[in-house]
Amino acid sequence: MTYVIALPCVDLKDKACIDECPVDCIYEGERALYIHPDECVDCGACEPVCPVEAIYYEDDLPEKWSEYYRANVEFFDDIGSPGGAARLGMIEKDHEVVQALPPQEHNLD
């Protein structure tokens, strides 16, 4: 089991979750953040700090965003398990689920 970042993160990338993650398993794509399923230790530290409630435990992911589980897993298909996001910086790609979306607007007021 793992945590998953869903639609509310797209085009926002607040990154509070990155600062909170003790194992550096949250990677940055061009338009969204992704949690590496093999590096995540299921501590849950990321979930409460997300300002738009985009992070869910895998079993609690709303059905309307179920494809984001696949997006978080498949994002790492070609890069494997780098062992930490900080040394990679932003990865210049996104999963096809994110790529297909129109630009997202966020109102954080």
N, C-alpha and C positions, 0 to 999 in steps of 0.2 A: 504494500500500500504506500501511497505517497500523497503529497499535496499537489494541487493543480491550479494554475493561473488561467482565468477565463476572460471572456469578452470585456468586462469593465476596464481591464488594464490596457487594451489596445489603444495606441496613440496617447496614452497618459504616462506610463512608465514612471510612477512616483518614486520608486526605488527605496522607500522606507523598509521594505521587506529585505532588500539586499543588505542594508545596514544591520538588520536584526538577525540575519541567518548565521548561526554559529559554524556552519560547515561550508559556506561559500558555494551553495549549489543552485543559486538563482542566476541564470544567464540572461544577458540582454541581446535581443534581436533588434531589427530595425524599428519595428512598431510595437513590440510587446516583450514581456519578460517570460521566461520559461524555467520551470523547476526540473532539474535533472532527476528522473525517477530512481536511478541507482545510487545517487549521491545523497539524496534527501534522507535524513534520519528520523523523519516524522515527529520532530519536536514541537511543531506548531507555532513557533515564535513569529513566523511571518504573517500568519492569518490575522491577528488582532491589530497589526499596525497598518494594514492596507486601508487607505482612505476611501476607497470605492468598493470594498468588499468583493474583490476579484479572486481571492484565494480560498479554496475549498479543500477539505479532506476528500480524497477520491470518492469515497462512498457517499459523501454529502453534496457532490456536484449536481446542481440543478439539471434536470433532463434537457432543458432548452440550450444548455451549454455543454452537452455531453461530448461533442466533437473536440473540445479543448483537452480532454484526457489524451486523445490520440495526438493532438498537436504538440502537447508537452513531451510525449514519448518520442514521436517521430522527428521532432526538431533536432534530436541528437543522433539520428541514424548515420549521418556522414561524419560526425566529429567524435563519436564515441563518448568516453568518459574522461574528460580532460583533467579531472581532479581539482577543480576550482575555477570559478568564473573570473576572479579578479585579474588573473594574469592574462586572460584572453581579451578583456574589454568587450566592446560591442561586436557582435558577430553580424556581418553584413548579409543577413537573410532573415526570412520569417517562414513559418510553416504555411502551406497553401491555404489553410483555413483562415489565417490572418491576412495573407496576401489578397484574398478574394473580397475582403471587406472594403466598403467605402470609408473615407476618413471619418473617424469618430469624434464627436464633440463632447466635452466634459464640462459640467458645471459643478464646481467644488464649493460653491457658496453655502 
